[in-house]
Amino acid sequence: MTALLLILVGTVTAPAAEPPRAPQTVTVEDRPNDAGTGLKVTWELSPDDTPDQQPRKVLEYHVYREVDGERAAEPVAVMPAGNTQFDDGDCSSKSAYRYFVQAVGPD
């Protein structure tokens, strides 16, 4: 009787998880009584931001800001899962701003 021994060397990787869905309805409002230096950014939670789901599919939200439409959007904040607001106090009344919010899950 002949026996065959096969040894495989390597790593096994799990398939990549689907990224969380984007938050909904991002809005920007002027903060009153601050001479135009602040904006309030709000959003509806990602449909995947459910605290009872384990493991959590959304860990945090990354907030990006574009200034005057001339530069690429840059990160301005990281907010925890379950949060729906960011107050940007670093604005100028002479500039136009556009915000993007991304739901981020585990790597």
N, C-alpha and C positions, 0 to 999 in steps of 0.2 A: 504494500500500500504506500502510495506517495502522497505526502502532504505539501500543500502550497501555502506559504505564508506571505501575505501581501501587506506591506506597511506603507501607509500614505502619510506624507508630511505636508503640512500647510495649515492654513487658517480657514475657518468657516465663518462667514459673515451672514448676518441676518439680512433679509431684504430691507431696503430703505423704507421707512415709514412715510406715509403720505403727509405732506406738510399741512398744518392747520389752515382752515379756510379764513379768508380775510375778514376783518371786522367790517361792520356795515355802517352806512350813513355817517361819514366823518363830517363834522361841522366846525366852523371857526367863528368865534364871536369876539368883539372888542370887549376888553375889561373896562368897566366904567371908572372914571375918576383917577386915571393914572397917566394922563398927558400923552396917550397913544403909545405907551411903551409895553403894553401887555395884551396878549391874546389868549383866549380860552379855547382849547381844542377838545372836542368831545366825540365819542364814537359809541356805537352799539357793539356789544361783545361779539366776538367771533362765534358762530354757531357751535364751534368745537370747544368753547371755553365753558366747560361744565365741571364744577368742583367735585361732583360725586363720581366722575369717571377716573378710574385708576388703571394704569398710570395716566397722569394728566396729559392731554394732547396740546394744551396751550400753557406755556410757562410764563411768558411775558409778552409785552407789546413794545415794539420799537417805533418811535416817532421820528419822522424825517421832515426837514423843512427846506423848501426851495425859496430863495430870495430873488425877487424881481424877475423871475423866469430866466435868468442869465446863467446861473450856475446849477450844477447837478444837486439834487437834494442831499443834504447832509444829516447825519443822526444828531438829534438834540435831546433825546430822552429814552430811557428804558423804564417801562412801568410794569408792575407785577400783574399777573393774571387776575381777572376779576375787576380790574380798574377800567374806568371809562372816561378819564379826564386827564389832561395835562395843561398846566398854566405856563405859558411862555412869557417870561418877564424880560426877555432880551430882544425887544423889537424897537423899530423906529417908525414914527408916523409918516416918514417920507419913503418907505419901502412897501412893496406888495409881497405877501407871503402865500405860499401854498404848502399844505401839509399832507403827508401820507402816513398811514398807520399800518404796521405789519404784525400779525400774530406770529409768535415764534414758539416752536415746540422743542422737545428734547432732540439732541443731535442724532 
